[in-house]
Amino acid sequence: MTTTTKCFPESPHFITKPSSSVTVREKQNVTLHCKAAGFPPPIVTWFKDGQVIEDEKRQLNKRKLEIKEIEFEDRGIYTCTAENLLGRVQLSVNVTVKGK
């Protein structure tokens, strides 16, 4: 006898959340974690100050945003959203960059 796994629809929710604010010095590397679950699996998107992040300097994957050698201009509000057919959740991180 075999058992089958039933997958029930589940709205997105965060498993890993970054803190609500981060302060770093210029030229440091910064990693913001954001892991979400749900069914169907949610699509994770990162934004900076309301704009979708599409930048070579920032390394994106579904669970984290890495900013290499952060600069003062990189300060701002970074938002992670997770969305599937059942809903959307988001969280924001205020990143402050201090000069050298």
VENBELSUL-V322851 format. One record per residue. RES is the residue in one letter. PSI is psi as a letter, one per 20 degrees, with the letter a starting at -180 (none if undefined). Layout:
res:RES psi:PSI
res:RES psi:PSI
This chain:
res:M psi:p
res:T psi:q
res:T psi:q
res:T psi:q
res:T psi:p
res:K psi:p
res:C psi:o
res:F psi:q
res:P psi:p
res:E psi:p
res:S psi:q
res:P psi:q
res:H psi:q
res:F psi:p
res:I psi:g
res:T psi:p
res:K psi:p
res:P psi:r
res:S psi:r
res:S psi:i
res:S psi:q
res:V psi:p
res:T psi:p
res:V psi:r
res:R psi:q
res:E psi:q
res:K psi:j
res:Q psi:q
res:N psi:p
res:V psi:p
res:T psi:p
res:L psi:p
res:H psi:q
res:C psi:n
res:K psi:p
res:A psi:q
res:A psi:r
res:G psi:r
res:F psi:p
res:P psi:q
res:P psi:p
res:P psi:q
res:I psi:p
res:V psi:p
res:T psi:p
res:W psi:q
res:F psi:q
res:K psi:p
res:D psi:l
res:G psi:i
res:Q psi:p
res:V psi:p
res:I psi:p
res:E psi:m
res:D psi:p
res:E psi:h
res:K psi:h
res:R psi:p
res:Q psi:o
res:L psi:p
res:N psi:a
res:K psi:i
res:R psi:i
res:K psi:q
res:L psi:p
res:E psi:p
res:I psi:o
res:K psi:p
res:E psi:m
res:I psi:q
res:E psi:r
res:F psi:h
res:E psi:i
res:D psi:i
res:R psi:q
res:G psi:a
res:I psi:o
res:Y psi:p
res:T psi:p
res:C psi:p
res:T psi:q
res:A psi:p
res:E psi:p
res:N psi:a
res:L psi:h
res:L psi:i
res:G psi:a
res:R psi:p
res:V psi:q
res:Q psi:q
res:L psi:q
res:S psi:q
res:V psi:p
res:N psi:o
res:V psi:o
res:T psi:p
res:V psi:p
res:K psi:q
res:G psi:r
res:K psi:none
